[in-house]
Amino acid sequence: MSRQYHYLVAGLPDLFFDDSKLSIDSLQFSELLAEHLPSDDLVIIRLFFWRYDNRNILTKLKDPESKIDIKGNLTGSEVDELIDAVKKDSFREDVSGIPAYIAGFIEAYKNENVLITGKSWDLQFTELYYRHTTATRNVFVSKWFEFERDLNNIFTAAKCRKHNISLEGQLIGSGELVDKLMRSTARDFGLDNEFPFLDQLLKALEEEDFLEQEKKIDRIKWDYLDEAVFFFYFTIERIFSFLIKLTIVERWFALDKETGQQLFNELLTNLEASYEFPEEFQ
């Protein structure tokens, strides 16, 4: 039976998608949870934050002097120590609490040993992340990461189609969904009613304003969480859902129209850069 966190959940502030202010940010919330959650439930929360560590580690591997995003589970010095430990073959997952896939990626990157053929280092790391997070024993959390991965894949496939960019090497994972996204020419990629959010997503992609497009996609995530967490009242699932919603609201505080256009340009640049055009089309 799941632990009940009555006082912690009851004390959480109300969150609304269009909130204009926050009484707590995700970093403060993670620090609060570190004080109140037992280690096995805290591991579930840390699953979400490993994405920031992945980004920090890859940035550090490319430029050891680079700054890191403080939202990660690891500090800058801990990232440096981890990279050094992997290099010296002294990394131990059971002692560090750091998932083995991270050390495996660092070793592969250092040795230029591609782990997933045809994909950028960033996408390889991301795929390892989703393999790890979707394997968690908490069903609610595992299904969230599956949903997020599938949503991102469909978004990427539709975006590539819209801008005539090859989809080769752009998707995360494998399986029936990825096969359909790669092969189908149908507007809905032949997914029919497999994904209730599909029509909402495709309509969002019709938006010319990048920020409006992103906001509609975040709304899909928000609505998914509202439905999925409905019967979880004072459990870790409710806390996990609050964390994700908090990061969504927090993200919009940092975005304006100029930043949105910059992110859009970076998205297209990254998609195009990860696909090597045949020489005759250079």
PLY file of the C-alpha trace (Angstrom):
ply
format ascii 1.0
element vertex 282
property float x
property float y
property float z
element edge 281
property int vertex1
property int vertex2
end_header
0.00 0.00 0.00
1.29 3.46 -0.92
2.41 5.80 1.84
0.04 8.63 2.63
1.48 12.15 2.84
-1.57 13.94 4.21
0.13 17.00 5.65
2.54 17.44 2.76
-0.13 17.19 0.05
-2.65 19.27 2.00
-0.03 22.01 2.29
0.68 22.23 -1.44
-0.48 25.47 -3.03
-3.11 25.36 -5.77
-1.62 25.35 -9.26
-3.35 26.66 -12.37
-2.10 26.40 -15.92
-2.15 30.18 -16.43
-0.79 31.11 -13.00
0.89 34.51 -12.95
2.80 33.90 -9.73
4.27 31.05 -7.75
4.83 30.67 -4.03
7.47 27.96 -4.59
9.68 26.92 -7.50
10.77 23.43 -8.54
14.18 23.73 -6.90
12.67 24.76 -3.57
10.08 22.01 -3.90
12.73 19.34 -4.51
14.63 20.55 -1.44
11.41 20.34 0.60
10.78 16.80 -0.61
14.35 15.78 0.25
13.55 16.68 3.86
10.21 14.85 4.07
10.29 11.80 1.79
11.89 8.44 2.60
14.67 7.35 0.26
12.61 4.97 -1.89
10.00 7.63 -2.71
12.68 10.27 -3.14
14.21 8.08 -5.87
10.95 8.52 -7.83
11.20 12.29 -7.60
14.85 12.20 -8.62
13.87 10.32 -11.79
12.40 13.52 -13.17
15.47 15.63 -12.39
18.00 13.29 -14.04
17.08 14.96 -17.35
18.86 18.11 -16.14
21.88 16.07 -15.07
22.01 14.45 -18.51
22.16 17.88 -20.09
24.76 19.07 -17.58
26.95 16.01 -18.09
26.87 16.23 -21.88
27.67 19.95 -21.68
30.58 19.24 -19.32
31.89 16.48 -21.57
31.99 18.96 -24.44
33.33 21.84 -22.35
34.67 21.09 -18.84
34.52 24.80 -17.96
30.81 25.18 -18.74
28.22 26.13 -16.13
25.47 23.74 -15.14
21.73 23.93 -14.56
21.26 23.84 -10.78
18.01 21.89 -11.13
19.96 18.67 -11.58
20.35 16.13 -8.80
24.13 16.62 -8.93
26.14 19.75 -8.18
28.82 20.96 -10.56
31.59 19.40 -8.48
29.67 16.12 -8.28
29.35 16.06 -12.07
33.12 16.58 -12.36
33.77 13.83 -9.81
31.42 11.46 -11.64
33.13 12.01 -14.99
36.52 11.51 -13.33
35.34 8.33 -11.55
34.10 6.82 -14.83
37.37 7.75 -16.50
39.31 5.99 -13.69
36.90 3.02 -13.70
36.00 3.63 -10.05
32.28 4.43 -10.45
29.92 2.41 -8.24
26.17 2.74 -8.73
25.32 1.12 -5.39
27.34 3.75 -3.50
26.58 6.85 -5.56
22.87 6.30 -6.21
23.48 7.49 -9.77
21.78 5.34 -12.45
24.16 3.04 -14.31
23.03 4.34 -17.72
24.68 7.70 -16.96
28.09 6.18 -16.30
27.65 3.96 -19.35
26.98 7.00 -21.51
30.00 8.91 -20.17
32.27 5.95 -20.89
30.85 5.56 -24.40
31.24 9.27 -25.13
34.83 9.33 -23.88
35.69 6.32 -26.05
33.64 7.58 -29.03
31.71 4.32 -28.86
28.24 4.96 -30.32
25.53 3.30 -28.24
22.57 3.81 -30.59
23.50 3.99 -34.26
22.29 6.91 -36.33
21.46 9.23 -33.45
23.18 12.28 -31.99
24.82 12.00 -28.58
22.00 14.09 -27.14
19.31 11.74 -28.48
21.28 8.68 -27.38
21.40 10.05 -23.83
17.70 10.91 -23.96
16.81 7.40 -25.12
18.81 5.88 -22.28
16.97 8.19 -19.89
13.55 7.00 -21.04
14.62 3.36 -20.92
15.55 3.94 -17.28
12.50 5.98 -16.24
9.89 3.82 -17.98
11.33 0.77 -16.20
10.49 2.13 -12.74
8.23 -0.12 -10.66
5.79 2.71 -9.93
3.11 2.20 -12.62
1.85 5.79 -12.55
5.32 7.25 -12.98
6.31 4.71 -15.64
3.18 5.51 -17.67
3.89 9.25 -17.39
7.34 8.82 -18.91
5.90 6.59 -21.64
3.29 9.26 -22.38
5.91 12.03 -22.45
8.19 10.01 -24.73
5.35 9.16 -27.14
4.08 12.75 -27.18
7.57 14.04 -27.97
7.97 11.47 -30.74
4.68 12.37 -32.40
5.47 16.07 -32.05
8.89 15.54 -33.65
7.44 13.47 -36.51
4.78 16.08 -37.27
7.27 18.93 -37.00
9.72 17.22 -39.36
6.93 16.53 -41.85
5.75 20.14 -41.73
9.24 21.50 -42.43
10.35 18.77 -44.86
13.10 17.46 -42.58
14.09 13.80 -42.60
12.83 11.83 -39.62
15.75 9.41 -39.74
17.50 9.27 -36.37
15.10 11.76 -34.74
12.84 9.51 -32.65
13.32 7.99 -29.21
13.05 4.24 -28.77
11.55 1.67 -31.10
8.37 -0.35 -31.50
5.01 -0.03 -33.23
4.56 3.70 -32.66
8.00 4.59 -33.98
7.47 2.30 -37.00
4.19 4.02 -37.85
5.68 7.49 -37.45
8.53 6.54 -39.77
6.38 4.91 -42.47
2.92 6.47 -42.49
1.90 9.29 -44.81
-1.54 9.70 -43.18
-2.31 12.95 -41.37
-2.69 11.03 -38.09
0.21 8.65 -38.93
-2.26 5.77 -38.96
-2.61 5.95 -35.18
-6.43 6.13 -35.29
-7.70 6.35 -31.70
-4.58 5.00 -30.01
-3.70 8.41 -28.56
-6.61 10.53 -27.28
-4.48 13.68 -27.44
-3.50 13.20 -31.10
-6.04 15.52 -32.70
-5.31 18.18 -30.08
-1.58 17.87 -30.82
-2.00 18.12 -34.60
-4.16 21.22 -34.20
-1.50 22.74 -31.95
1.05 22.25 -34.71
-1.07 24.37 -37.03
-0.31 27.36 -34.81
2.11 29.77 -36.48
3.03 31.36 -33.16
5.63 29.06 -31.61
4.77 30.02 -28.02
1.08 29.30 -28.58
2.04 25.97 -30.08
4.21 25.10 -27.07
1.52 26.24 -24.65
-1.07 23.96 -26.27
1.31 21.02 -26.02
1.96 21.75 -22.35
-1.82 21.88 -21.92
-2.00 18.32 -23.25
0.48 17.26 -20.55
-1.47 19.14 -17.90
-4.77 17.51 -18.88
-3.15 14.08 -18.94
-1.92 14.56 -15.37
-5.31 15.82 -14.18
-6.96 12.65 -15.44
-4.22 10.21 -14.46
-3.86 11.44 -10.87
-7.58 11.75 -10.15
-7.78 8.74 -7.81
-4.46 9.38 -6.08
-5.06 11.65 -3.12
-2.15 11.83 -0.68
0.41 9.56 -2.31
3.76 9.99 -4.05
1.86 10.00 -7.37
0.05 13.19 -6.37
3.36 14.78 -5.35
5.04 13.69 -8.61
2.16 15.15 -10.63
2.42 18.45 -8.74
6.15 18.59 -9.50
5.61 18.27 -13.25
2.85 20.87 -13.25
5.10 23.18 -11.26
7.86 22.93 -13.88
5.32 23.67 -16.63
4.13 26.87 -14.94
7.70 27.80 -14.04
8.80 27.38 -17.64
6.28 29.92 -18.89
7.59 32.54 -16.50
10.89 32.39 -18.38
9.42 32.59 -21.89
8.49 35.62 -23.91
7.87 36.00 -27.65
11.52 36.72 -28.48
12.72 33.73 -26.45
10.06 31.57 -28.06
11.26 32.44 -31.57
14.84 31.69 -30.51
13.79 28.28 -29.19
11.91 27.57 -32.42
14.97 28.43 -34.51
17.16 26.24 -32.30
14.69 23.36 -32.66
14.81 23.46 -36.45
18.58 23.89 -36.46
19.01 20.85 -34.20
16.67 18.73 -36.32
18.45 19.69 -39.52
21.92 19.27 -38.01
21.18 15.72 -36.87
20.36 14.67 -40.43
23.22 14.47 -42.91
21.95 15.29 -46.40
23.30 13.26 -49.34
26.25 14.98 -50.98
24.34 15.76 -54.18
21.88 17.84 -52.19
24.44 19.87 -50.26
0 1
1 2
2 3
3 4
4 5
5 6
6 7
7 8
8 9
9 10
10 11
11 12
12 13
13 14
14 15
15 16
16 17
17 18
18 19
19 20
20 21
21 22
22 23
23 24
24 25
25 26
26 27
27 28
28 29
29 30
30 31
31 32
32 33
33 34
34 35
35 36
36 37
37 38
38 39
39 40
40 41
41 42
42 43
43 44
44 45
45 46
46 47
47 48
48 49
49 50
50 51
51 52
52 53
53 54
54 55
55 56
56 57
57 58
58 59
59 60
60 61
61 62
62 63
63 64
64 65
65 66
66 67
67 68
68 69
69 70
70 71
71 72
72 73
73 74
74 75
75 76
76 77
77 78
78 79
79 80
80 81
81 82
82 83
83 84
84 85
85 86
86 87
87 88
88 89
89 90
90 91
91 92
92 93
93 94
94 95
95 96
96 97
97 98
98 99
99 100
100 101
101 102
102 103
103 104
104 105
105 106
106 107
107 108
108 109
109 110
110 111
111 112
112 113
113 114
114 115
115 116
116 117
117 118
118 119
119 120
120 121
121 122
122 123
123 124
124 125
125 126
126 127
127 128
128 129
129 130
130 131
131 132
132 133
133 134
134 135
135 136
136 137
137 138
138 139
139 140
140 141
141 142
142 143
143 144
144 145
145 146
146 147
147 148
148 149
149 150
150 151
151 152
152 153
153 154
154 155
155 156
156 157
157 158
158 159
159 160
160 161
161 162
162 163
163 164
164 165
165 166
166 167
167 168
168 169
169 170
170 171
171 172
172 173
173 174
174 175
175 176
176 177
177 178
178 179
179 180
180 181
181 182
182 183
183 184
184 185
185 186
186 187
187 188
188 189
189 190
190 191
191 192
192 193
193 194
194 195
195 196
196 197
197 198
198 199
199 200
200 201
201 202
202 203
203 204
204 205
205 206
206 207
207 208
208 209
209 210
210 211
211 212
212 213
213 214
214 215
215 216
216 217
217 218
218 219
219 220
220 221
221 222
222 223
223 224
224 225
225 226
226 227
227 228
228 229
229 230
230 231
231 232
232 233
233 234
234 235
235 236
236 237
237 238
238 239
239 240
240 241
241 242
242 243
243 244
244 245
245 246
246 247
247 248
248 249
249 250
250 251
251 252
252 253
253 254
254 255
255 256
256 257
257 258
258 259
259 260
260 261
261 262
262 263
263 264
264 265
265 266
266 267
267 268
268 269
269 270
270 271
271 272
272 273
273 274
274 275
275 276
276 277
277 278
278 279
279 280
280 281
